[in-house]
Amino acid sequence: MEKNQVKTVKIYFIDPIEIISVVINALIELEFESYSVSKEDTEKLLTILPDNIRNVIFFCINSKRDIDYWLAYVEKLQKIANTHNIIGAFVSDNIGNDIRNQFLTNSVALINISELKKDTLGVLKKILMFFEAKGKRAFIRVKTFGENQAYFYMKGKEEPIIGKVLNISAFAFLCEIQEIYKDFFDINMYVDEVVLVLRGMRIKCSVKVMGFNKDHNQLFIFKFCQSKFENDKMVYIESNNPENNRKLHEYIRKCLKMELTEKFEAMDEEENGKK
């Protein structure tokens, strides 16, 4: 359980209406770990929710025909053991108070779609902050998929040292580097020229060596930095520039989507194998 406690809160928007789909990317840039889930995958979502200790689930109530389905789904969510699920629903203005009260008595927070349209990002951000949806982790950290490499251009070495990026956030990344190159890296040192190639996306940056895994000497943690000359010497700012942030969040968004797709596809394969 201790391991799960450092995870961010995962936020799922089931079959989001268009205005919410548009701002999911913006929420990711604000470091809310957000996913879009099709209505066809709602039952699969129930299966993966226990993997994380805290989740926020949103769905839309557009008509009275949806009521019985969503009330039954809320009941399923609340029966999941060993995880805390917060539930919210976006409600059309044509839904009466009698129906709203059914959801409110089941601890479902209601948000009027008309109110959401006035200030979509502002309303969502306020709701998520109220739900404490950032959790303990300040940045979204994702597992990488496919070919993802880091090229370290070191002084006194003609060819770059190449590492494999295993996971990444907009703050830092974990990289596997062959042990023969370990002595090139000292804790708290800066590497001025690094190029990340993340599934074809190139990001040029500077990094600070934060440390390595004591149980696995090939795993290093690098923090993103910016470098500049000041008073004839190189100065490092331990933050990323806006353009790199934009690229990283674009990549993180793709990884979040692939993570969910991978889990759902694995369920389909398991189900097909039983037939």
N, C-alpha and C positions, 0 to 999 in steps of 0.2 A: 504493500500500500504506500510505503514511503516514496517509492519511485514515481508512482502516479501523481503524488501531491505536487510535484514540480511542473507538471504538464500545464499547458495553457487550457483554458476552457474552449471546447469546440462548439461552434455555432452552426446549426443546420437550418437552412431555409428550404422548406418543402414546397416544390412547385411554385417558386416565387413569382409574383406578378412583375410586370415589365420594369416598373420603377425600382423595385428591389434588386432585380437582376443587374441593373445598370450600376448600382452603388456597391455591389459585393466586392468589386475590385478596389474601390475606395476604402472599404472597411479593412481589407487586407493591408493596404498601405498604412492604415492606422493601427496595424498589428492586432487586429481581431481575426482569429483563425476561423474563416467563414467558408461554408460549403453550400452548394446548390444541389438539392436532391429531387429527382423526379417523383411524382406521386406513385408511379409504378414500383419504386424502390422503398416505399415507406416501411414495409415489413422487414426488409433487409436491414434498414437503419436500426430497427429495434435490436437486432442481433449484435451490431457493433458498438452500440452505446455503452455497454459495460466495460469496454476497453479503456474508457476515460472516466475519471472520477466525477467530473462536472461537465454537463452539456446544457446548451440552450437550444430549444427546438421551436421554430416558428412555422405556422401554416396559415393559410388564408381561408376565411369563411365568406364565400361570395354569394351564396344563396341558401335557402332553407333546406334544399336537397342535400347539402353537405353536413347538416347538423349531426345526424345519427352516426355517420362515418367518423367524424372527428371526435365526438364524445367517446366512442368506443376506442379510438386510437389513444386518447388522453388516458383512459383507464389502463391500457396496455403499457404506456410510458410510466405510469405511476407504480406499476407492479414490478418494474425492473429493480432487482436487488443490488446493493453495494455500489450504487451510483446516484448522484444528485442531479436530477433533470429539471430544469426550469422551462416552463412552457408559455409561449406567447402566441396570440392569434391576431391577424389583421382582419378587421371586420368591416363589411360594407355597411353604408348608412341605412340600407333597407332591412337590416336585421334588428328585430325588436328587442325591447328590454327583457322580455320573458326568456328569450333564447340566450341573450347575453348573460343573464343571471345563472343559467345552467353551467356556463363555462366558468364564471367567476366563483361559484361555489365549489368548483373542482380545481381551484387555485391556478386558473389560466389567466394571465394578464392580457387584456384586450387593448388593441390600438386601432383607432378609427382610420380607415384607408384615406378618407378625405383629409384628415389631419396630416397623415403621412405625405400626401401629395404636396402640401404647402412647403414643407422643408424636409425632404426625404432623408438626406444624410444627417441633418441635425437631430431629427426625431430618433432615428435608429441609434445614433451615437449616444444620445441621452439614455435611451432604454438599456443599451448594452452596458453603459457605465453603472446604471442603477443595478443591473444584474451582476455586477462585478465580473464581467465577461472577459477581462484580461487575465484573470487568475494570477498565479505567482510568477509567471514568465512574462517579461516585458516585450519579448520579440517572438514572432512565429518562427519555429525551427522545423525544417522539413527534411525528410530522407530524400536523397537524390535518386533519380531514375536514369538509366542509360549511361552514356559516356559523359563524364564530368571530370575535367582535369584542371589542375593548377600548375602554372609554369613559373618557377622562381628563378629570376635572373640575379645571380649572386656575383659579387665583386671577386675577381680573380678566377672565375670559372667561365669558360667559353660557352658551353652548352647549358641550357636551363635545367634545373632539377625539376622533374615532373612528378606530381603527386595526384592521387585520386581523391576527389572531394566526395565525402560520404554523407554529410548533412550540412545544412547551411541556413543562416538567418540573415537579416539585413545588418547584423552586428558582427557576426563572426562565422567561421566555418571549421569543420573537422576534416582533416586531410590525412590520408595514409601515404607515407613516404618511406622508401626503402631504407633499412637500417644503416646501410653504408653511408648515407648522407646525413645521419643524425648530428654529426659533429659540426655541420654547417650552421646549425640553428641553436642559439642560446636563448634562454628565457628572458623576456623583456627587450630583446633586440628587435630592430625594425628592418624590414626588407622593402626597399624603395620601389622595386619594379616587379610586379606580379601580374600575370594575365590568367584570368579564369576563363575556361571554355565550357559553358554549361549547355549541353545539347545544342551546340552551334552558336550560342550567344557569347560574345566576347566582352569581358569586363576587365579593364586595366585599373589597377589599384596599388596601394601600399598596404602593408600589414605589420602588425606587431605579434611576435611570438609569445603567446600567453602561457604555454606549457605543453606537456605531453602526458599521455596515459602511462602511469607507472607500471601497469600490468601489460602494456602493449607499446613498446618503444617506437613503433612505427606510426602511432596516431598522435598528431599534433593539432592544437587549437590555435587558430590565427584570428586576430581581431582586425577588422577593416580600419584603415587610416587614410588620411590625406597628407601629402608631403608638399612642402614649399620652401623656397629659399628666403631666409630672413637674416639680415646682418651678416651676409656671406656664409651662412651655414644652413644646413637642412633642418627644418623644423617639422614635427609631425603632429597632426591634430587627430585625436582618436575618435573619428566619426567618418561617415561616408559622404561623398558629394551627392547632390540631388539626382544627377543623371544615373549614377551607379545604383542609388536607392530605387529609382524607377525600374531599372533593368532587373534588379534582384527581386523586387516584388512581383514583377511580371513572371519571372521564373518560379517564384514561390507559389503563385496562383496556379501555374500549370502542374506543379508537384502535388498540391493539395487535390486537384482534380484527378490526377493519376492515382494518388493514394486511395481515394474513394472508389474509383473505377476498378482498381486491382482487387480490393476487398470484395466488391459486389460480383466481379467475374469469378473469383475463387468460390463464392457461394453457389453460383450457377453451375460451375464445373462439379462441385461436390454433389449438388442436387441431381445433375444429369447422370453422375456415376452411380447413384442409388437406383436409378430407373432400369 
